[in-house]
Amino acid sequence: MPHDFLQPLTGSFAMPAGENPTVAMIEAAFRHHGLNWRYINCEVAPEDLGDAVRGARAMGWKGFNCSIPHKVAVIEHLDGLGESARIIGAVNTIVRDGDRLIGENTDGKGFVRALGEITDPAGKRVVLFGAGGAARAVAVELALAGASRITVVNRSAGRGEAVAALINERTPASAEYAPWDGPFAIPAETDIVVNATSIGLYPDVEETPDIDHDTLRPDMVVADGIHNPPLTKLLQAARARGCKTADGLGMLVGQGVIGLKYWTGIDADAEVMRKALLDLGL
Ligand code: NDP
């Protein structure tokens, strides 16, 4: 008698039902690699989070993702944290290790993986726009990957200063906060420019971070965390000035590849996963 619920399962807490990009790309990888696994969507109310984690544990799930509002609250239900998740203070990927559930954060790891196809962040100087959850994760992973200096540019000074302080206090990199009160001129010695704000996300596709495009130089790499649309106005401007670019779809795929490695041990085919996302019309 088959027990479907005993199949290796991963999961995804609090994602909206329907055609979900993460489900589409993870399930595409399962099919492509011949894994009889499932990745399912469960919407979990904040007051039910502990029960949901205990349920995943009881059912032998190999792991799950969780999104806002569970990224911090889930930590008290876990048995340990990976290095960067501990520094970032938030978790989006849970991995079973024997009887233990370990929290990891793949937001920034996915970004660094995608960026790594274009440039190695080691020793590089970065200008990072944004200081929310995504920017925090990206800053920490860039620092752990060896970036030498990170300038955090953010509208709200308090959040920007907090990310810069986190990098200075908890990683080997050095960081500073820079106010954002007009078109931002990218310093000439910058190697990597990152938009980790939510500016330009569908449906506000005509919006773009207030950056002086004339200060972008061809030897800079410009990356955008926005995955919908993948070719943002910022990336269009960067390409027009000869910069190499990394899009937010690559960051999303990178997160999926890393999650699959944690859960199944396979090195998933990133192209298959990217195609699954593009097939959704992203
Ligand atoms: P948060 O809400 O935590 O942070 C939003 C950031 O954008 C803040 O720094 C905020 O500045 C800034 N911001 C928003 N609107 C404006 C504006 N009009 N002018 C200036 N700054 C603005 O969001 P997250 O960090 O969680 O996510 C940010 C983006 O990253 C999302 O849009 C998401 O699409 C993307 N992302 C992509 C992933 C991927 O895999 N591709 C993964 C995770 C996120 P302030 O602090 O001043 O409010």
py3Dmol code that shows the C-alpha trace and the ligand (Angstrom):
import py3Dmol

protein = """\
ATOM      1  CA  MET A   1       0.000   0.000   0.000  1.00  0.00           C
ATOM      2  CA  PRO A   2       1.720   3.198  -1.083  1.00  0.00           C
ATOM      3  CA  HIS A   3       1.907   5.973   1.459  1.00  0.00           C
ATOM      4  CA  ASP A   4       2.143   9.068  -0.679  1.00  0.00           C
ATOM      5  CA  PHE A   5       2.665  11.242   2.328  1.00  0.00           C
ATOM      6  CA  LEU A   6       5.887   9.371   3.036  1.00  0.00           C
ATOM      7  CA  GLN A   7       7.418  10.441  -0.268  1.00  0.00           C
ATOM      8  CA  PRO A   8      10.348  12.781   0.263  1.00  0.00           C
ATOM      9  CA  LEU A   9       8.752  16.178   0.369  1.00  0.00           C
ATOM     10  CA  THR A  10      10.016  19.662   0.485  1.00  0.00           C
ATOM     11  CA  GLY A  11       7.640  22.490   1.175  1.00  0.00           C
ATOM     12  CA  SER A  12       6.973  26.146   0.988  1.00  0.00           C
ATOM     13  CA  PHE A  13       5.257  28.017   3.765  1.00  0.00           C
ATOM     14  CA  ALA A  14       3.077  31.060   3.210  1.00  0.00           C
ATOM     15  CA  MET A  15       3.442  31.310  -0.539  1.00  0.00           C
ATOM     16  CA  PRO A  16       0.279  32.328  -2.365  1.00  0.00           C
ATOM     17  CA  ALA A  17      -1.516  29.441  -4.028  1.00  0.00           C
ATOM     18  CA  GLY A  18      -1.653  29.207  -7.808  1.00  0.00           C
ATOM     19  CA  GLU A  19       1.130  29.288 -10.360  1.00  0.00           C
ATOM     20  CA  ASN A  20       4.035  29.848  -8.031  1.00  0.00           C
ATOM     21  CA  PRO A  21       7.470  30.460  -9.603  1.00  0.00           C
ATOM     22  CA  THR A  22       9.373  28.553  -6.929  1.00  0.00           C
ATOM     23  CA  VAL A  23       7.101  25.524  -7.230  1.00  0.00           C
ATOM     24  CA  ALA A  24       7.421  25.597 -11.019  1.00  0.00           C
ATOM     25  CA  MET A  25      11.221  25.697 -11.065  1.00  0.00           C
ATOM     26  CA  ILE A  26      11.772  23.153  -8.257  1.00  0.00           C
ATOM     27  CA  GLU A  27       9.290  20.667  -9.725  1.00  0.00           C
ATOM     28  CA  ALA A  28      10.884  21.140 -13.178  1.00  0.00           C
ATOM     29  CA  ALA A  29      14.222  20.143 -11.648  1.00  0.00           C
ATOM     30  CA  PHE A  30      12.661  17.091  -9.949  1.00  0.00           C
ATOM     31  CA  ARG A  31      11.254  15.941 -13.310  1.00  0.00           C
ATOM     32  CA  HIS A  32      14.449  16.662 -15.217  1.00  0.00           C
ATOM     33  CA  HIS A  33      16.618  14.741 -12.750  1.00  0.00           C
ATOM     34  CA  GLY A  34      14.138  11.843 -12.398  1.00  0.00           C
ATOM     35  CA  LEU A  35      13.470  12.479  -8.709  1.00  0.00           C
ATOM     36  CA  ASN A  36      10.104  11.230  -7.453  1.00  0.00           C
ATOM     37  CA  TRP A  37       9.846  14.117  -5.023  1.00  0.00           C
ATOM     38  CA  ARG A  38       7.197  16.767  -4.486  1.00  0.00           C
ATOM     39  CA  TYR A  39       7.433  20.462  -3.633  1.00  0.00           C
ATOM     40  CA  ILE A  40       4.095  21.721  -2.374  1.00  0.00           C
ATOM     41  CA  ASN A  41       2.663  25.047  -1.355  1.00  0.00           C
ATOM     42  CA  CYS A  42       1.115  25.434   2.093  1.00  0.00           C
ATOM     43  CA  GLU A  43      -0.256  28.677   3.403  1.00  0.00           C
ATOM     44  CA  VAL A  44       0.418  28.849   7.151  1.00  0.00           C
ATOM     45  CA  ALA A  45      -0.960  31.506   9.489  1.00  0.00           C
ATOM     46  CA  PRO A  46       1.582  33.007  11.927  1.00  0.00           C
ATOM     47  CA  GLU A  47      -0.122  31.401  14.940  1.00  0.00           C
ATOM     48  CA  ASP A  48       0.127  27.970  13.286  1.00  0.00           C
ATOM     49  CA  LEU A  49       3.819  28.108  12.398  1.00  0.00           C
ATOM     50  CA  GLY A  50       4.996  25.870  15.280  1.00  0.00           C
ATOM     51  CA  ASP A  51       2.422  23.212  14.410  1.00  0.00           C
ATOM     52  CA  ALA A  52       3.406  23.393  10.730  1.00  0.00           C
ATOM     53  CA  VAL A  53       7.099  22.837  11.526  1.00  0.00           C
ATOM     54  CA  ARG A  54       6.246  19.964  13.882  1.00  0.00           C
ATOM     55  CA  GLY A  55       4.083  18.511  11.096  1.00  0.00           C
ATOM     56  CA  ALA A  56       6.901  18.729   8.551  1.00  0.00           C
ATOM     57  CA  ARG A  57       9.182  17.077  11.085  1.00  0.00           C
ATOM     58  CA  ALA A  58       6.639  14.326  11.864  1.00  0.00           C
ATOM     59  CA  MET A  59       6.018  13.606   8.191  1.00  0.00           C
ATOM     60  CA  GLY A  60       9.702  13.246   7.428  1.00  0.00           C
ATOM     61  CA  TRP A  61       9.930  16.173   5.027  1.00  0.00           C
ATOM     62  CA  LYS A  62      13.449  16.692   3.731  1.00  0.00           C
ATOM     63  CA  GLY A  63      12.996  20.404   4.157  1.00  0.00           C
ATOM     64  CA  PHE A  64      10.989  23.457   3.210  1.00  0.00           C
ATOM     65  CA  ASN A  65      11.159  27.116   2.373  1.00  0.00           C
ATOM     66  CA  CYS A  66       9.407  29.808   4.302  1.00  0.00           C
ATOM     67  CA  SER A  67       8.713  33.354   3.252  1.00  0.00           C
ATOM     68  CA  ILE A  68       7.512  36.566   4.887  1.00  0.00           C
ATOM     69  CA  PRO A  69       6.138  36.671   7.639  1.00  0.00           C
ATOM     70  CA  HIS A  70       7.861  33.497   8.880  1.00  0.00           C
ATOM     71  CA  LYS A  71      11.539  34.141   8.128  1.00  0.00           C
ATOM     72  CA  VAL A  72      12.466  35.244  11.654  1.00  0.00           C
ATOM     73  CA  ALA A  73       9.682  33.564  13.655  1.00  0.00           C
ATOM     74  CA  VAL A  74      10.585  30.101  12.333  1.00  0.00           C
ATOM     75  CA  ILE A  75      14.000  30.204  14.048  1.00  0.00           C
ATOM     76  CA  GLU A  76      12.659  29.299  17.495  1.00  0.00           C
ATOM     77  CA  HIS A  77      11.223  26.070  16.074  1.00  0.00           C
ATOM     78  CA  LEU A  78      14.533  24.906  14.572  1.00  0.00           C
ATOM     79  CA  ASP A  79      17.515  23.041  16.022  1.00  0.00           C
ATOM     80  CA  GLY A  80      20.324  25.122  14.527  1.00  0.00           C
ATOM     81  CA  LEU A  81      21.307  27.757  11.979  1.00  0.00           C
ATOM     82  CA  GLY A  82      23.863  27.940   9.184  1.00  0.00           C
ATOM     83  CA  GLU A  83      26.584  30.586   9.446  1.00  0.00           C
ATOM     84  CA  SER A  84      25.033  33.238   7.232  1.00  0.00           C
ATOM     85  CA  ALA A  85      21.491  32.670   8.527  1.00  0.00           C
ATOM     86  CA  ARG A  86      22.844  33.344  12.031  1.00  0.00           C
ATOM     87  CA  ILE A  87      24.426  36.621  10.912  1.00  0.00           C
ATOM     88  CA  ILE A  88      21.446  37.728   8.787  1.00  0.00           C
ATOM     89  CA  GLY A  89      18.993  36.737  11.548  1.00  0.00           C
ATOM     90  CA  ALA A  90      16.489  35.276   9.091  1.00  0.00           C
ATOM     91  CA  VAL A  91      15.853  31.901   7.479  1.00  0.00           C
ATOM     92  CA  ASN A  92      14.168  30.996   4.203  1.00  0.00           C
ATOM     93  CA  THR A  93      15.322  27.386   3.757  1.00  0.00           C
ATOM     94  CA  ILE A  94      15.075  24.568   6.276  1.00  0.00           C
ATOM     95  CA  VAL A  95      17.139  21.435   5.829  1.00  0.00           C
ATOM     96  CA  ARG A  96      16.744  18.138   7.668  1.00  0.00           C
ATOM     97  CA  ASP A  97      20.007  16.775   9.051  1.00  0.00           C
ATOM     98  CA  GLY A  98      19.144  13.466  10.708  1.00  0.00           C
ATOM     99  CA  ASP A  99      16.616  14.408  13.374  1.00  0.00           C
ATOM    100  CA  ARG A 100      17.593  18.072  13.325  1.00  0.00           C
ATOM    101  CA  LEU A 101      16.075  20.897  11.319  1.00  0.00           C
ATOM    102  CA  ILE A 102      18.699  23.471  10.319  1.00  0.00           C
ATOM    103  CA  GLY A 103      17.815  26.961   9.086  1.00  0.00           C
ATOM    104  CA  GLU A 104      19.694  28.427   6.150  1.00  0.00           C
ATOM    105  CA  ASN A 105      19.265  31.640   4.180  1.00  0.00           C
ATOM    106  CA  THR A 106      19.595  31.253   0.407  1.00  0.00           C
ATOM    107  CA  ASP A 107      18.469  34.786  -0.584  1.00  0.00           C
ATOM    108  CA  GLY A 108      22.038  36.077  -0.707  1.00  0.00           C
ATOM    109  CA  LYS A 109      23.636  32.724  -1.585  1.00  0.00           C
ATOM    110  CA  GLY A 110      21.489  32.548  -4.734  1.00  0.00           C
ATOM    111  CA  PHE A 111      22.587  36.047  -5.654  1.00  0.00           C
ATOM    112  CA  VAL A 112      26.284  35.278  -5.181  1.00  0.00           C
ATOM    113  CA  ARG A 113      25.923  32.039  -7.139  1.00  0.00           C
ATOM    114  CA  ALA A 114      24.375  33.879 -10.097  1.00  0.00           C
ATOM    115  CA  LEU A 115      26.897  36.727  -9.860  1.00  0.00           C
ATOM    116  CA  GLY A 116      29.715  34.169  -9.758  1.00  0.00           C
ATOM    117  CA  GLU A 117      28.989  33.257 -13.373  1.00  0.00           C
ATOM    118  CA  ILE A 118      30.129  36.780 -14.305  1.00  0.00           C
ATOM    119  CA  THR A 119      32.593  37.836 -11.629  1.00  0.00           C
ATOM    120  CA  ASP A 120      34.207  36.634  -8.412  1.00  0.00           C
ATOM    121  CA  PRO A 121      33.239  39.057  -5.610  1.00  0.00           C
ATOM    122  CA  ALA A 122      36.497  38.382  -3.726  1.00  0.00           C
ATOM    123  CA  GLY A 123      38.400  41.626  -3.242  1.00  0.00           C
ATOM    124  CA  LYS A 124      35.725  43.676  -5.023  1.00  0.00           C
ATOM    125  CA  ARG A 125      34.160  47.027  -4.094  1.00  0.00           C
ATOM    126  CA  VAL A 126      30.384  46.988  -4.092  1.00  0.00           C
ATOM    127  CA  VAL A 127      27.702  49.671  -4.139  1.00  0.00           C
ATOM    128  CA  LEU A 128      24.493  48.105  -2.802  1.00  0.00           C
ATOM    129  CA  PHE A 129      21.137  49.886  -3.094  1.00  0.00           C
ATOM    130  CA  GLY A 130      18.596  48.878  -0.449  1.00  0.00           C
ATOM    131  CA  ALA A 131      18.690  47.747   3.163  1.00  0.00           C
ATOM    132  CA  GLY A 132      15.675  45.442   3.493  1.00  0.00           C
ATOM    133  CA  GLY A 133      15.709  41.671   3.951  1.00  0.00           C
ATOM    134  CA  ALA A 134      17.093  40.923   0.481  1.00  0.00           C
ATOM    135  CA  ALA A 135      19.822  43.586   0.715  1.00  0.00           C
ATOM    136  CA  ARG A 136      20.863  42.384   4.159  1.00  0.00           C
ATOM    137  CA  ALA A 137      21.219  38.802   2.896  1.00  0.00           C
ATOM    138  CA  VAL A 138      23.080  39.911  -0.250  1.00  0.00           C
ATOM    139  CA  ALA A 139      25.453  42.121   1.777  1.00  0.00           C
ATOM    140  CA  VAL A 140      26.314  39.326   4.217  1.00  0.00           C
ATOM    141  CA  GLU A 141      26.931  36.746   1.484  1.00  0.00           C
ATOM    142  CA  LEU A 142      29.036  39.163  -0.584  1.00  0.00           C
ATOM    143  CA  ALA A 143      31.082  39.883   2.540  1.00  0.00           C
ATOM    144  CA  LEU A 144      31.504  36.172   3.336  1.00  0.00           C
ATOM    145  CA  ALA A 145      32.501  35.609  -0.319  1.00  0.00           C
ATOM    146  CA  GLY A 146      35.358  38.072   0.161  1.00  0.00           C
ATOM    147  CA  ALA A 147      34.047  41.430  -1.081  1.00  0.00           C
ATOM    148  CA  SER A 148      36.396  44.020   0.405  1.00  0.00           C
ATOM    149  CA  ARG A 149      34.131  47.077   0.719  1.00  0.00           C
ATOM    150  CA  ILE A 150      30.378  47.520   0.618  1.00  0.00           C
ATOM    151  CA  THR A 151      28.710  50.930   0.374  1.00  0.00           C
ATOM    152  CA  VAL A 152      25.076  50.619   1.460  1.00  0.00           C
ATOM    153  CA  VAL A 153      22.870  53.251  -0.194  1.00  0.00           C
ATOM    154  CA  ASN A 154      19.361  53.478   1.202  1.00  0.00           C
ATOM    155  CA  ARG A 155      16.475  55.923   1.448  1.00  0.00           C
ATOM    156  CA  SER A 156      16.020  55.377   5.209  1.00  0.00           C
ATOM    157  CA  ALA A 157      19.264  56.127   7.003  1.00  0.00           C
ATOM    158  CA  GLY A 158      18.486  53.908  10.005  1.00  0.00           C
ATOM    159  CA  ARG A 159      18.093  50.708   7.984  1.00  0.00           C
ATOM    160  CA  GLY A 160      21.106  51.521   5.802  1.00  0.00           C
ATOM    161  CA  GLU A 161      23.326  52.199   8.817  1.00  0.00           C
ATOM    162  CA  ALA A 162      22.151  48.964  10.461  1.00  0.00           C
ATOM    163  CA  VAL A 163      23.215  46.868   7.450  1.00  0.00           C
ATOM    164  CA  ALA A 164      26.597  48.633   7.279  1.00  0.00           C
ATOM    165  CA  ALA A 165      27.124  48.054  11.015  1.00  0.00           C
ATOM    166  CA  LEU A 166      26.202  44.356  10.660  1.00  0.00           C
ATOM    167  CA  ILE A 167      28.833  43.908   7.929  1.00  0.00           C
ATOM    168  CA  ASN A 168      31.505  45.723   9.951  1.00  0.00           C
ATOM    169  CA  GLU A 169      30.773  43.847  13.165  1.00  0.00           C
ATOM    170  CA  ARG A 170      30.047  40.327  11.928  1.00  0.00           C
ATOM    171  CA  THR A 171      32.010  39.804   8.692  1.00  0.00           C
ATOM    172  CA  PRO A 172      35.568  40.377   7.446  1.00  0.00           C
ATOM    173  CA  ALA A 173      34.434  43.090   4.973  1.00  0.00           C
ATOM    174  CA  SER A 174      34.211  46.801   5.684  1.00  0.00           C
ATOM    175  CA  ALA A 175      31.064  48.794   4.976  1.00  0.00           C
ATOM    176  CA  GLU A 176      29.705  52.310   5.103  1.00  0.00           C
ATOM    177  CA  TYR A 177      26.299  53.904   4.730  1.00  0.00           C
ATOM    178  CA  ALA A 178      25.754  56.551   2.049  1.00  0.00           C
ATOM    179  CA  PRO A 179      22.611  58.714   1.972  1.00  0.00           C
ATOM    180  CA  TRP A 180      20.398  58.567  -1.122  1.00  0.00           C
ATOM    181  CA  ASP A 181      18.994  62.035  -1.692  1.00  0.00           C
ATOM    182  CA  GLY A 182      19.222  62.548  -5.441  1.00  0.00           C
ATOM    183  CA  PRO A 183      20.690  60.769  -8.478  1.00  0.00           C
ATOM    184  CA  PHE A 184      23.436  58.635  -6.941  1.00  0.00           C
ATOM    185  CA  ALA A 185      26.841  58.911  -8.616  1.00  0.00           C
ATOM    186  CA  ILE A 186      28.615  55.549  -8.620  1.00  0.00           C
ATOM    187  CA  PRO A 187      32.245  56.063  -7.470  1.00  0.00           C
ATOM    188  CA  ALA A 188      34.655  55.286 -10.336  1.00  0.00           C
ATOM    189  CA  GLU A 189      36.538  52.623  -8.346  1.00  0.00           C
ATOM    190  CA  THR A 190      33.352  50.503  -7.912  1.00  0.00           C
ATOM    191  CA  ASP A 191      33.445  46.951  -9.309  1.00  0.00           C
ATOM    192  CA  ILE A 192      29.883  45.741  -8.653  1.00  0.00           C
ATOM    193  CA  VAL A 193      26.582  47.681  -8.460  1.00  0.00           C
ATOM    194  CA  VAL A 194      23.547  45.906  -6.974  1.00  0.00           C
ATOM    195  CA  ASN A 195      19.902  46.947  -6.838  1.00  0.00           C
ATOM    196  CA  ALA A 196      18.389  45.103  -3.873  1.00  0.00           C
ATOM    197  CA  THR A 197      15.466  47.511  -3.458  1.00  0.00           C
ATOM    198  CA  SER A 198      11.959  46.671  -4.639  1.00  0.00           C
ATOM    199  CA  ILE A 199      12.051  49.506  -7.212  1.00  0.00           C
ATOM    200  CA  GLY A 200      11.133  48.301 -10.722  1.00  0.00           C
ATOM    201  CA  LEU A 201       9.154  45.244  -9.627  1.00  0.00           C
ATOM    202  CA  TYR A 202       6.068  44.422 -11.706  1.00  0.00           C
ATOM    203  CA  PRO A 203       3.706  46.240 -12.181  1.00  0.00           C
ATOM    204  CA  ASP A 204       5.892  49.336 -11.570  1.00  0.00           C
ATOM    205  CA  VAL A 205       8.221  48.380 -14.414  1.00  0.00           C
ATOM    206  CA  GLU A 206       8.823  51.982 -15.514  1.00  0.00           C
ATOM    207  CA  GLU A 207      10.377  52.836 -12.142  1.00  0.00           C
ATOM    208  CA  THR A 208      14.108  52.590 -11.657  1.00  0.00           C
ATOM    209  CA  PRO A 209      16.541  53.346  -8.825  1.00  0.00           C
ATOM    210  CA  ASP A 210      17.693  56.964  -8.929  1.00  0.00           C
ATOM    211  CA  ILE A 211      21.234  56.382 -10.214  1.00  0.00           C
ATOM    212  CA  ASP A 212      23.291  58.702 -12.416  1.00  0.00           C
ATOM    213  CA  HIS A 213      23.654  56.329 -15.386  1.00  0.00           C
ATOM    214  CA  ASP A 214      26.518  58.383 -16.784  1.00  0.00           C
ATOM    215  CA  THR A 215      28.659  57.185 -13.856  1.00  0.00           C
ATOM    216  CA  LEU A 216      28.273  53.519 -14.898  1.00  0.00           C
ATOM    217  CA  ARG A 217      31.514  52.384 -16.578  1.00  0.00           C
ATOM    218  CA  PRO A 218      31.972  49.398 -18.893  1.00  0.00           C
ATOM    219  CA  ASP A 219      34.208  47.575 -16.394  1.00  0.00           C
ATOM    220  CA  MET A 220      31.437  47.522 -13.755  1.00  0.00           C
ATOM    221  CA  VAL A 221      29.101  44.574 -13.228  1.00  0.00           C
ATOM    222  CA  VAL A 222      25.504  45.636 -12.577  1.00  0.00           C
ATOM    223  CA  ALA A 223      23.124  43.214 -10.864  1.00  0.00           C
ATOM    224  CA  ASP A 224      19.405  43.564 -10.159  1.00  0.00           C
ATOM    225  CA  GLY A 225      17.436  41.510  -7.616  1.00  0.00           C
ATOM    226  CA  ILE A 226      14.167  42.239  -9.426  1.00  0.00           C
ATOM    227  CA  HIS A 227      13.136  39.040 -11.232  1.00  0.00           C
ATOM    228  CA  ASN A 228       9.921  40.312 -12.813  1.00  0.00           C
ATOM    229  CA  PRO A 229      10.705  41.707 -15.317  1.00  0.00           C
ATOM    230  CA  PRO A 230      14.193  40.183 -15.658  1.00  0.00           C
ATOM    231  CA  LEU A 231      15.417  42.983 -17.950  1.00  0.00           C
ATOM    232  CA  THR A 232      14.793  46.010 -15.748  1.00  0.00           C
ATOM    233  CA  LYS A 233      15.325  49.591 -16.824  1.00  0.00           C
ATOM    234  CA  LEU A 234      18.512  49.621 -14.731  1.00  0.00           C
ATOM    235  CA  LEU A 235      19.921  46.585 -16.536  1.00  0.00           C
ATOM    236  CA  GLN A 236      18.954  48.079 -19.910  1.00  0.00           C
ATOM    237  CA  ALA A 237      20.847  51.266 -19.047  1.00  0.00           C
ATOM    238  CA  ALA A 238      23.843  49.271 -17.784  1.00  0.00           C
ATOM    239  CA  ARG A 239      23.997  47.175 -20.954  1.00  0.00           C
ATOM    240  CA  ALA A 240      23.771  50.302 -23.092  1.00  0.00           C
ATOM    241  CA  ARG A 241      26.925  51.533 -21.311  1.00  0.00           C
ATOM    242  CA  GLY A 242      28.780  48.259 -21.896  1.00  0.00           C
ATOM    243  CA  CYS A 243      28.462  46.800 -18.374  1.00  0.00           C
ATOM    244  CA  LYS A 244      28.052  43.088 -17.794  1.00  0.00           C
ATOM    245  CA  THR A 245      24.750  42.360 -16.041  1.00  0.00           C
ATOM    246  CA  ALA A 246      23.187  39.749 -13.749  1.00  0.00           C
ATOM    247  CA  ASP A 247      19.383  39.585 -13.490  1.00  0.00           C
ATOM    248  CA  GLY A 248      17.032  38.680 -10.648  1.00  0.00           C
ATOM    249  CA  LEU A 249      15.901  35.524 -12.395  1.00  0.00           C
ATOM    250  CA  GLY A 250      19.441  34.206 -11.979  1.00  0.00           C
ATOM    251  CA  MET A 251      19.217  35.024  -8.263  1.00  0.00           C
ATOM    252  CA  LEU A 252      15.928  33.133  -7.950  1.00  0.00           C
ATOM    253  CA  VAL A 253      17.292  30.142  -9.869  1.00  0.00           C
ATOM    254  CA  GLY A 254      20.457  30.268  -7.748  1.00  0.00           C
ATOM    255  CA  GLN A 255      18.346  29.961  -4.609  1.00  0.00           C
ATOM    256  CA  GLY A 256      16.553  26.965  -6.074  1.00  0.00           C
ATOM    257  CA  VAL A 257      19.803  25.258  -7.081  1.00  0.00           C
ATOM    258  CA  ILE A 258      21.207  25.729  -3.585  1.00  0.00           C
ATOM    259  CA  GLY A 259      17.991  24.508  -1.899  1.00  0.00           C
ATOM    260  CA  LEU A 260      17.969  21.389  -4.090  1.00  0.00           C
ATOM    261  CA  LYS A 261      21.591  20.683  -3.205  1.00  0.00           C
ATOM    262  CA  TYR A 262      20.750  20.949   0.516  1.00  0.00           C
ATOM    263  CA  TRP A 263      17.692  18.716   0.261  1.00  0.00           C
ATOM    264  CA  THR A 264      18.591  16.130  -2.382  1.00  0.00           C
ATOM    265  CA  GLY A 265      22.367  16.369  -2.834  1.00  0.00           C
ATOM    266  CA  ILE A 266      22.027  16.884  -6.606  1.00  0.00           C
ATOM    267  CA  ASP A 267      23.591  19.660  -8.666  1.00  0.00           C
ATOM    268  CA  ALA A 268      20.429  20.769 -10.429  1.00  0.00           C
ATOM    269  CA  ASP A 269      20.448  22.029 -14.007  1.00  0.00           C
ATOM    270  CA  ALA A 270      20.002  25.803 -13.672  1.00  0.00           C
ATOM    271  CA  GLU A 271      18.981  26.205 -17.330  1.00  0.00           C
ATOM    272  CA  VAL A 272      16.020  23.831 -16.891  1.00  0.00           C
ATOM    273  CA  MET A 273      14.899  25.831 -13.873  1.00  0.00           C
ATOM    274  CA  ARG A 274      15.316  29.183 -15.615  1.00  0.00           C
ATOM    275  CA  LYS A 275      13.281  27.903 -18.558  1.00  0.00           C
ATOM    276  CA  ALA A 276      10.489  26.836 -16.171  1.00  0.00           C
ATOM    277  CA  LEU A 277      10.351  30.414 -14.891  1.00  0.00           C
ATOM    278  CA  LEU A 278      10.395  31.922 -18.378  1.00  0.00           C
ATOM    279  CA  ASP A 279       7.576  29.539 -19.377  1.00  0.00           C
ATOM    280  CA  LEU A 280       5.460  31.227 -16.686  1.00  0.00           C
ATOM    281  CA  GLY A 281       5.886  34.458 -18.613  1.00  0.00           C
ATOM    282  CA  LEU A 282       8.363  36.111 -16.238  1.00  0.00           C
TER     283      LEU A 282
END
"""
ligand_1 = """\
48
NDP
P 11.942 45.116 1.874
O 10.570 45.667 1.861
O 12.496 44.502 3.116
O 12.987 46.293 1.436
C 12.685 47.140 0.367
C 13.889 48.031 0.086
O 13.596 48.847 -1.054
C 14.233 48.988 1.220
O 15.609 49.221 1.243
C 13.459 50.265 0.805
O 14.026 51.436 1.345
C 13.690 50.226 -0.672
N 12.694 50.985 -1.414
C 11.417 50.584 -1.719
N 10.783 51.550 -2.430
C 11.678 52.572 -2.560
C 11.638 53.839 -3.208
N 10.542 54.253 -3.847
N 12.740 54.622 -3.165
C 13.857 54.214 -2.528
N 13.969 53.015 -1.894
C 12.887 52.216 -1.916
O 11.997 44.101 0.669
P 13.006 42.872 0.442
O 14.370 43.308 0.826
O 12.464 41.647 1.047
O 12.927 42.674 -1.130
C 13.387 43.689 -2.027
C 13.261 43.172 -3.440
O 14.166 42.107 -3.654
C 11.860 42.629 -3.763
O 11.250 43.481 -4.670
C 12.079 41.308 -4.428
O 11.537 41.325 -5.738
C 13.597 41.201 -4.537
N 14.017 39.849 -4.175
C 14.414 39.045 -5.196
C 14.785 37.762 -4.961
C 15.199 36.913 -6.113
O 15.425 35.726 -5.922
N 15.326 37.457 -7.307
C 14.808 37.196 -3.586
C 14.378 38.138 -2.583
C 13.979 39.402 -2.891
P 13.608 51.953 2.821
O 14.424 51.139 3.788
O 13.970 53.375 2.802
O 12.126 51.712 2.959
"""
view = py3Dmol.view(width=600, height=400)
view.addModel(protein, "pdb")
view.setStyle({"model": 0}, {"cartoon": {"style": "trace"}})
view.addModel(ligand_1, "xyz")
view.setStyle({"model": 1}, {"stick": {}})
view.zoomTo()
view.show()
